[in-house]
């Protein structure tokens, strides 16, 4: 495993702890070596000390077994090089074992992908057994995404390219496939008119922090909606694949992306909400507004919040609204999918509450759970009804350890499983849908609506659902 950006934030917080956990549980081949690549002038010992100090704290102490940790540190090596300078790649080739199967993880800015791939091929490190993992963001728009795909595709076949989206590694997201296609009780109901609406929320309490320079040229639509939220939408809306073969699954997801209704300027003005957080309080602590963050221009129009309504124009989902929402500095950390089923067409209960009778809530974080809301009789005389939840408690139902998303996806890379990685045409279809929205915002020329940090975003986000008699589930 050769990690470009091996001393960067992603490697320290996610990749190295995930690889340690994979080693601890016997999911890495015995002869595995991990070569970190970066611009810092570490020697091997210096890098190992760096990992000891920086990555150890991101591993649950109960999983830190001294022998396994020392074995993991022995796997590490480090090569200092400038990714754009061909001269340094000779040292990388020398450090890599001849005949080894190599997986290159590009945890760098996408602007470096072309140079890295060109130089890896030039020094003889790429062969037909090599794999390359591409970290998001994969492009800034459709044109730049195509350029990246072409550049990487000159050196790697599509079957060698792993475009990673860590949401697809979450246990509950993968469980959604089983929930949908492994249970005959749900599939007949999984369509219009039985389902009235779908909500997908990914809410964060954190601000932009040290990513402000990157984030201000990106925004919430590019950073979250175009990839994470659309991938969740695909799993909800896709037709049953013929098998779990990677291309069979990704073919069905591609059909969903191509069926997403393209927005025109009037749709964008009516069905999208952009927001930008101002100073407030999150978790009882005062926080600054987005334009007060370091490296953010005082006149920035970058959105830190997006809510929108879209449709999947297929027979299964005709006229069912999909509401997507994501933002920073919101009220609480929450990622969930809410499926609202249609109420009975007629109620025989005169005092039935005016609430949604049946709702499926799939919680991805902070804790993973699946709840199905049904109506039940309240104890006592009369027929007073209240909603109750049927819970699928994944924690107690299974005794096995639940791996983190990056660990699960890195194991997939090692084992050559592509199902939970994006294919090139998927990525480009997602950008084809997102680009008109970005262009529409530019044409409308309106700055994002202010919302107070610690709230649930601009009031217009609630109004987006209220127009259909709905509200966000929080």
C-alpha positions as CSV (number, residue, x, y, z in Angstrom):
1,X,0.0,0.0,0.0
2,X,1.7,3.2,-1.2
3,X,-0.1,6.3,0.3
4,X,0.5,9.6,-1.3
5,X,-0.2,12.2,1.3
6,X,1.0,9.7,3.9
7,X,1.6,12.4,6.6
8,X,-1.6,14.3,5.8
9,X,-4.7,14.7,7.9
10,X,-6.7,12.0,6.2
11,X,-3.9,9.5,6.6
12,X,-3.3,10.3,10.3
13,X,-6.9,10.3,11.3
14,X,-8.4,7.6,9.1
15,X,-6.2,5.6,6.8
16,X,-3.4,4.5,9.2
17,X,-5.8,3.7,12.1
18,X,-8.0,1.7,9.6
19,X,-5.0,-0.2,8.3
20,X,-3.9,-1.0,11.9
21,X,-7.4,-2.4,12.7
22,X,-7.3,-4.4,9.5
23,X,-4.0,-5.9,10.6
24,X,-5.2,-6.5,14.2
25,X,-8.0,-8.6,12.9
26,X,-6.0,-10.5,10.3
27,X,-7.4,-8.8,7.2
28,X,-4.0,-7.8,5.7
29,X,-1.7,-10.3,4.0
30,X,1.3,-11.3,6.2
31,X,3.9,-9.7,4.0
32,X,2.0,-6.3,3.7
33,X,4.1,-3.2,3.6
34,X,2.8,0.4,3.9
35,X,4.9,3.1,2.2
36,X,3.9,6.6,3.0
37,X,4.9,9.3,0.5
38,X,5.0,13.0,1.3
39,X,7.0,16.2,1.1
40,X,8.1,16.1,4.8
41,X,11.8,15.2,5.1
42,X,11.2,12.2,7.4
43,X,13.4,9.1,7.4
44,X,11.7,5.8,8.4
45,X,12.4,6.2,12.1
46,X,11.1,9.8,12.1
47,X,7.9,8.8,10.3
48,X,7.3,5.9,12.7
49,X,7.7,8.4,15.6
50,X,5.3,10.7,13.9
51,X,2.7,8.0,13.5
52,X,3.2,7.0,17.2
53,X,2.4,10.6,18.2
54,X,-0.3,11.5,15.7
55,X,-2.3,8.3,14.7
56,X,-2.3,6.4,18.0
57,X,-4.9,8.8,19.5
58,X,-7.4,7.9,16.8
59,X,-7.5,4.3,17.7
60,X,-9.8,3.1,20.5
61,X,-7.5,2.3,23.5
62,X,-9.1,-1.1,24.0
63,X,-7.9,-2.1,20.5
64,X,-4.3,-1.0,21.0
65,X,-2.6,-4.4,21.6
66,X,1.2,-3.7,22.1
67,X,2.4,-6.7,20.0
68,X,0.0,-5.9,17.1
69,X,0.9,-2.2,17.2
70,X,4.6,-2.9,17.0
71,X,4.0,-5.4,14.1
72,X,2.0,-2.6,12.4
73,X,4.8,-0.1,12.9
74,X,7.3,-2.6,11.4
75,X,5.2,-2.5,8.2
76,X,5.7,1.2,7.7
77,X,8.2,2.9,5.5
78,X,8.5,6.5,4.2
79,X,9.8,8.1,1.0
80,X,10.1,11.9,0.8
81,X,9.4,13.3,-2.7
82,X,7.6,16.0,-4.5
83,X,4.7,14.4,-6.4
84,X,5.4,16.6,-9.4
85,X,9.2,15.9,-9.6
86,X,10.0,12.7,-11.6
87,X,13.4,12.4,-9.9
88,X,12.0,11.4,-6.6
89,X,10.1,8.4,-8.0
90,X,13.3,6.4,-8.4
91,X,13.6,6.3,-4.6
92,X,10.0,5.1,-4.4
93,X,10.7,2.3,-6.9
94,X,13.8,1.3,-4.9
95,X,11.7,1.1,-1.7
96,X,9.0,-1.0,-3.3
97,X,9.5,-4.7,-3.4
98,X,9.9,-6.1,-6.9
99,X,7.0,-8.4,-7.9
100,X,4.7,-7.1,-5.2
101,X,1.1,-6.2,-5.9
102,X,0.7,-2.5,-5.3
103,X,-2.2,-0.4,-4.3
104,X,-1.7,3.3,-4.6
105,X,-3.8,5.5,-2.4
106,X,-3.9,9.1,-3.7
107,X,-4.8,11.1,-0.6
108,X,-3.8,14.3,-2.3
109,X,-5.4,17.2,-4.1
110,X,-6.8,15.9,-7.5
111,X,-4.6,18.4,-9.3
112,X,-1.7,16.0,-8.5
113,X,-3.3,12.9,-9.8
114,X,-2.0,13.3,-13.4
115,X,1.6,13.9,-12.3
116,X,1.5,11.0,-9.8
117,X,0.1,8.5,-12.4
118,X,2.5,9.7,-15.1
119,X,5.5,9.3,-12.9
120,X,4.4,6.0,-11.4
121,X,4.2,4.5,-14.9
122,X,7.5,6.1,-16.0
123,X,9.4,4.5,-13.1
124,X,7.8,1.1,-13.8
125,X,5.6,0.8,-10.7
126,X,2.3,0.3,-12.6
127,X,1.4,-3.1,-14.0
128,X,-1.8,-5.0,-14.7
129,X,-2.2,-6.1,-11.1
130,X,-1.8,-2.6,-9.6
131,X,-4.8,-0.8,-8.0
132,X,-5.3,2.9,-7.5
133,X,-7.6,4.5,-4.9
134,X,-8.8,8.1,-5.7
135,X,-9.9,10.2,-2.8
136,X,-12.6,12.9,-3.3
137,X,-13.2,15.5,-4.5
138,X,-13.0,14.1,-8.0
139,X,-13.2,17.3,-10.0
140,X,-14.8,20.7,-9.6
141,X,-17.4,20.1,-12.3
142,X,-18.1,17.7,-15.1
143,X,-15.3,18.9,-17.4
144,X,-12.6,18.6,-14.6
145,X,-13.9,15.2,-13.6
146,X,-13.6,14.0,-17.1
147,X,-10.0,15.3,-17.3
148,X,-9.1,13.4,-14.1
149,X,-10.7,10.2,-15.4
150,X,-8.9,10.5,-18.7
151,X,-5.6,11.2,-17.0
152,X,-5.9,8.2,-14.6
153,X,-7.4,6.0,-17.3
154,X,-4.2,6.4,-19.4
155,X,-2.4,4.3,-16.8
156,X,-5.1,2.1,-15.1
157,X,-7.9,0.1,-16.5
158,X,-11.4,0.9,-15.1
159,X,-11.2,-2.4,-13.1
160,X,-8.1,-1.1,-11.4
161,X,-9.6,2.2,-10.2
162,X,-11.3,2.6,-6.8
163,X,-13.1,5.9,-6.4
164,X,-13.7,6.0,-2.7
165,X,-16.8,7.4,-1.0
166,X,-16.5,6.5,2.7
167,X,-20.3,6.6,3.1
168,X,-20.5,3.5,1.0
169,X,-18.4,1.7,3.6
170,X,-20.8,2.3,6.5
171,X,-22.4,-0.8,7.9
172,X,-25.9,0.6,7.8
173,X,-25.6,1.8,4.2
174,X,-24.5,-1.7,3.2
175,X,-27.3,-3.1,5.3
176,X,-29.7,-1.1,3.3
177,X,-29.1,-3.3,0.3
178,X,-30.0,-6.4,2.4
179,X,-33.0,-4.6,3.9
180,X,-34.3,-3.8,0.5
181,X,-33.4,-6.9,-1.5
182,X,-33.3,-9.6,1.1
183,X,-36.8,-9.1,2.6
184,X,-39.9,-9.8,0.5
185,X,-42.0,-7.9,3.0
186,X,-40.7,-4.5,1.9
187,X,-40.0,-4.7,-1.8
188,X,-43.7,-4.6,-2.9
189,X,-44.1,-1.4,-0.9
190,X,-40.9,0.3,-2.1
191,X,-42.5,2.5,-4.7
192,X,-45.0,5.2,-5.5
193,X,-47.8,5.6,-4.4
194,X,-46.9,3.6,-1.2
195,X,-44.0,5.9,-0.5
196,X,-44.9,9.6,-0.3
197,X,-41.5,11.2,0.3
198,X,-37.9,10.5,1.1
199,X,-35.5,12.6,3.2
200,X,-31.7,12.4,3.3
201,X,-29.9,14.5,5.9
202,X,-26.2,14.7,6.6
203,X,-25.8,17.4,9.3
204,X,-22.5,18.4,10.9
205,X,-21.8,20.5,14.0
206,X,-18.3,21.3,12.9
207,X,-17.3,24.3,10.9
208,X,-14.8,24.4,8.1
209,X,-11.7,24.7,10.4
210,X,-8.4,24.2,8.7
211,X,-10.2,23.3,5.4
212,X,-11.4,26.9,4.8
213,X,-9.1,27.6,1.9
214,X,-10.2,24.4,0.1
215,X,-13.9,24.7,1.2
216,X,-14.4,28.3,0.0
217,X,-13.7,27.2,-3.6
218,X,-15.9,24.1,-3.2
219,X,-19.1,24.6,-1.1
220,X,-21.6,22.1,0.3
221,X,-23.1,21.0,-3.1
222,X,-19.7,19.9,-4.4
223,X,-18.4,18.7,-1.1
224,X,-21.4,16.6,0.0
225,X,-24.4,16.5,-2.2
226,X,-22.7,15.5,-5.5
227,X,-21.1,12.4,-3.9
228,X,-22.3,11.3,-0.5
229,X,-26.0,12.2,-0.7
230,X,-26.4,11.1,-4.3
231,X,-24.9,7.8,-3.5
232,X,-27.3,7.3,-0.6
233,X,-30.2,8.3,-3.0
234,X,-29.0,5.7,-5.5
235,X,-29.2,2.8,-3.0
236,X,-32.7,3.9,-2.0
237,X,-34.0,4.3,-5.5
238,X,-32.2,1.7,-7.5
239,X,-33.9,-1.4,-9.0
240,X,-32.8,-4.8,-7.8
241,X,-29.5,-5.8,-9.5
242,X,-29.2,-9.3,-11.0
243,X,-26.4,-10.1,-8.6
244,X,-23.8,-8.5,-6.3
245,X,-21.3,-8.4,-9.2
246,X,-19.8,-4.8,-9.0
247,X,-21.0,-3.8,-12.5
248,X,-24.5,-5.2,-11.9
249,X,-24.9,-3.0,-8.8
250,X,-23.3,0.0,-10.4
251,X,-25.4,-0.3,-13.6
252,X,-28.5,0.1,-11.5
253,X,-27.1,3.1,-9.6
254,X,-26.2,4.7,-12.9
255,X,-29.8,4.4,-14.1
256,X,-30.9,6.3,-11.1
257,X,-28.4,9.1,-11.6
258,X,-29.5,9.4,-15.3
259,X,-33.1,9.5,-14.2
260,X,-32.7,12.4,-11.8
261,X,-34.8,15.3,-13.0
262,X,-32.5,18.1,-14.4
263,X,-33.3,21.4,-12.9
264,X,-34.0,24.5,-15.0
265,X,-33.5,28.0,-13.6
266,X,-37.1,28.3,-12.3
267,X,-36.7,24.9,-10.5
268,X,-33.4,26.0,-9.0
269,X,-35.0,29.2,-7.6
270,X,-38.0,27.3,-6.2
271,X,-36.5,24.0,-5.1
272,X,-33.0,24.8,-3.7
273,X,-31.9,26.6,-0.6
274,X,-28.4,27.8,0.0
275,X,-27.2,28.9,3.4
276,X,-24.1,30.2,5.1
277,X,-23.6,30.0,8.9
278,X,-23.1,33.1,11.0
279,X,-21.9,33.3,14.6
280,X,-23.9,31.4,17.2
281,X,-23.5,28.5,19.7
282,X,-23.0,24.8,19.1
283,X,-23.1,22.4,22.0
284,X,-23.2,25.4,24.4
285,X,-20.0,26.9,23.0
286,X,-19.8,30.2,21.1
287,X,-18.5,29.7,17.5
288,X,-17.7,32.3,14.8
289,X,-19.5,32.7,11.5
290,X,-18.2,31.4,8.2
291,X,-16.9,34.7,6.9
292,X,-15.0,35.2,10.2
293,X,-13.1,32.0,9.7
294,X,-9.4,32.2,8.8
295,X,-8.7,32.2,5.0
296,X,-12.4,32.9,4.1
297,X,-13.0,36.2,2.1
298,X,-15.3,38.7,3.9
299,X,-17.5,38.8,0.9
300,X,-17.7,35.0,0.3
301,X,-20.8,33.6,-1.4
302,X,-19.9,30.0,-0.8
303,X,-22.7,27.9,0.6
304,X,-22.2,25.9,3.9
305,X,-25.7,24.6,3.7
306,X,-27.9,23.1,0.9
307,X,-31.4,21.8,1.0
308,X,-33.2,20.8,-2.2
309,X,-36.1,18.9,-3.7
310,X,-35.5,16.5,-6.6
311,X,-37.3,13.7,-8.4
312,X,-36.3,10.4,-9.9
313,X,-38.3,10.1,-13.1
314,X,-39.1,6.4,-13.3
315,X,-42.2,4.4,-12.9
316,X,-41.2,3.3,-9.4
317,X,-40.7,6.8,-8.2
318,X,-43.1,8.9,-10.3
319,X,-43.8,12.2,-8.4
320,X,-42.2,11.1,-5.2
321,X,-40.1,14.0,-3.9
322,X,-36.6,13.4,-2.6
323,X,-35.5,16.0,-0.1
324,X,-31.7,16.3,0.4
325,X,-30.1,18.4,3.1
326,X,-26.6,19.0,4.4
327,X,-24.8,21.7,6.3
328,X,-22.1,22.7,8.7
329,X,-22.5,24.2,12.2
330,X,-26.0,22.7,12.5
331,X,-27.9,21.8,15.7
332,X,-26.5,18.2,16.0
333,X,-24.4,15.7,14.1
334,X,-26.9,13.5,12.3
335,X,-26.9,11.4,9.1
336,X,-30.1,9.6,8.3
337,X,-32.6,8.5,5.6
338,X,-36.3,8.9,6.3
339,X,-38.8,7.0,4.2
340,X,-42.4,8.3,4.7
341,X,-45.0,5.7,3.7
342,X,-48.5,6.8,2.6
343,X,-51.2,7.0,5.3
344,X,-54.2,4.6,5.0
345,X,-56.6,6.1,2.5
346,X,-59.4,6.2,5.2
347,X,-59.2,6.1,9.0
348,X,-61.9,4.3,11.0
349,X,-60.4,5.8,14.2
350,X,-62.1,9.1,14.9
351,X,-59.3,10.5,17.1
352,X,-56.4,9.2,15.0
353,X,-53.4,11.6,15.5
354,X,-52.5,13.7,12.6
355,X,-49.0,12.2,12.3
356,X,-47.3,9.9,9.8
357,X,-48.5,6.4,10.5
358,X,-45.6,4.5,9.0
359,X,-42.1,5.8,8.7
360,X,-38.7,4.0,8.2
361,X,-35.8,5.9,9.8
362,X,-32.3,4.6,8.8
363,X,-29.7,6.3,11.1
364,X,-26.1,6.3,9.9
365,X,-24.6,8.4,12.6
366,X,-23.9,9.2,15.4
367,X,-25.2,5.7,16.2
368,X,-26.3,3.2,13.6
369,X,-29.9,2.0,13.8
370,X,-33.0,1.2,11.8
371,X,-36.5,2.0,13.1
372,X,-39.9,1.3,11.6
373,X,-42.7,3.4,13.1
374,X,-46.1,1.9,13.3
375,X,-49.3,2.9,15.0
376,X,-50.4,1.0,18.1
377,X,-53.3,1.2,20.6
378,X,-52.6,3.1,23.8
379,X,-53.3,1.0,26.9
380,X,-56.7,1.7,28.5
381,X,-60.2,2.1,27.3
382,X,-61.0,3.4,23.9
383,X,-59.0,3.2,20.7
384,X,-56.4,5.9,21.2
385,X,-53.4,5.4,18.9
386,X,-49.8,6.4,19.3
387,X,-46.8,5.8,17.1
388,X,-44.3,3.2,18.4
389,X,-41.0,2.1,16.9
390,X,-39.9,-1.4,15.9
391,X,-36.2,-1.3,16.3
392,X,-33.5,-3.3,14.5
393,X,-30.8,-3.1,17.1
394,X,-27.7,-4.0,15.1
395,X,-25.4,-3.6,18.1
396,X,-27.1,-6.4,20.2
397,X,-28.2,-8.5,17.3
398,X,-24.7,-9.3,16.2
399,X,-21.7,-10.1,18.4
400,X,-19.2,-9.4,15.7
401,X,-17.1,-6.2,15.8
402,X,-18.4,-3.4,13.5
403,X,-15.5,-2.1,11.4
404,X,-15.3,1.6,10.5
405,X,-16.0,2.6,7.0
406,X,-12.5,3.3,5.8
407,X,-11.3,-0.1,7.3
408,X,-14.0,-1.9,5.4
409,X,-13.3,-0.2,2.1
410,X,-9.5,-0.6,2.4
411,X,-10.1,-4.3,3.0
412,X,-12.2,-4.3,-0.2
413,X,-9.2,-2.7,-2.1
414,X,-6.9,-5.4,-0.8
415,X,-9.3,-8.1,-1.8
416,X,-10.1,-6.5,-5.2
417,X,-13.9,-5.9,-4.5
418,X,-15.2,-2.9,-6.5
419,X,-18.9,-3.0,-5.6
420,X,-18.8,-0.2,-3.1
421,X,-16.7,2.2,-5.2
422,X,-17.9,4.6,-7.9
423,X,-17.5,3.8,-11.6
424,X,-16.4,6.5,-14.0
425,X,-19.8,6.9,-15.7
426,X,-21.5,7.2,-12.2
427,X,-19.2,10.1,-11.3
428,X,-19.8,11.9,-14.6
429,X,-23.6,11.3,-14.4
430,X,-23.6,12.9,-10.9
431,X,-21.7,15.9,-12.1
432,X,-24.1,16.2,-15.1
433,X,-27.0,16.7,-12.6
434,X,-25.1,19.0,-10.2
435,X,-23.5,21.3,-12.8
436,X,-26.8,23.1,-13.9
437,X,-27.6,23.8,-10.2
438,X,-24.2,25.5,-9.7
439,X,-24.6,27.4,-13.0
440,X,-28.1,28.4,-12.0
441,X,-27.0,29.8,-8.6
442,X,-24.4,31.8,-10.5
443,X,-27.0,33.2,-12.9
444,X,-29.4,34.0,-10.2
445,X,-26.7,35.9,-8.4
446,X,-28.2,35.7,-4.9
447,X,-25.9,35.3,-1.9
448,X,-26.6,32.4,0.5
449,X,-29.1,33.0,3.2
450,X,-27.7,33.5,6.7
451,X,-28.4,30.9,9.4
452,X,-27.3,30.9,13.0
453,X,-24.7,28.3,14.0
454,X,-26.5,25.8,16.2
455,X,-29.8,26.0,14.2
456,X,-31.1,23.7,11.5
457,X,-30.3,26.1,8.7
458,X,-32.3,28.8,7.0
459,X,-36.0,29.0,7.5
460,X,-36.5,28.6,3.8
461,X,-35.3,25.0,4.3
462,X,-38.3,24.2,6.4
463,X,-40.6,26.1,4.0
464,X,-39.3,23.8,1.2
465,X,-41.1,20.9,2.8
466,X,-44.0,22.8,4.4
467,X,-45.3,23.6,0.9
468,X,-46.1,19.9,0.6
469,X,-47.4,19.6,4.2
470,X,-44.2,18.0,5.4
471,X,-41.4,18.7,7.8
472,X,-37.8,17.6,8.4
473,X,-37.4,14.7,10.8
474,X,-34.8,15.8,13.4
